[in-house]
């Protein structure tokens, strides 16, 4: 039975000029991202939500605001991370207590001494069992791309999805060949959420996915929801046309198609796009991340026009649907 399908935008967390979580702006962002047709829920405190830059109290606040702002029946998925099973279980419990009804579990091996363990099934299972024992909500495994050095081997992924609590995999593989191999091994066992903020996304959707969990969809959410719907309905020509005309400008300007040539943060670029759409008053990100410069700001403005999100007849703060 499918638990996760449709679109799940990974949202940003706005900050005030005094560097606190801007709850009112966050409410607007959540409403913008969660209400379009085809959106099944939102993800907070992920990488787009600057997970590593939030303290525990801020993470709880973000989840509480998101749960209050998102419509009933829409998932609020919270990203969680921790270097020990106990720390990960504590983060999971706090997120669920704050209102999360599903968790995106980031790889706990993103530290040099732990990296060799990513291919050890029992080590990975130790973390996920700790979370499953701590909370009673669905878990989503975050599969990083192979170049990260902490992608789970498929044999380990198969062991993880055998856990009853694990209901989906966020397939952030980027490489379509790796995605096809993952889909072949896991389809029918858990839900597979395509997770590329660049050109490979359309190939993933066309090959088959239960949905998509992507950060770029925090900008122009209705466009991305339509893309996922078209692919799910088998209208591959329509999906390809929409992707080429309206989605690619956004992946290029915000994520550089996940092939960055500089140091500008895609989070800052997404926030700048939301500023230009009238949803945020500033594009503040936490240091040491680098925000968009004047050139990138201009590229974002042009991308929003090409995507049909700004221009004549488009309401400010709404975007084209």
Secondary structure by P-SEA (a helix, b strand, c coil): ccccccbbbbbbbbbccccccaaaaaaaaaaaaccccccccccccccccccccccaaaaaaaaaaaaacccccccbbbbbbbccaaaaaaaaaaaaaaccccccccccccccccccccccaaaaaaaaaaaaaaccbbbbbbcccccccccccaaaaaaaaccccccccccccccaaaaaaaaaaccccbbbbbbccccaaaaaaaaccccccccccccaaaaaaaaaaaaaacaaaaaaaaaacccaaaaaaacccccccccccaaaaaaaaaaaaccccccccccccccccaaaaaaaaaaaaaacccccccccccccc
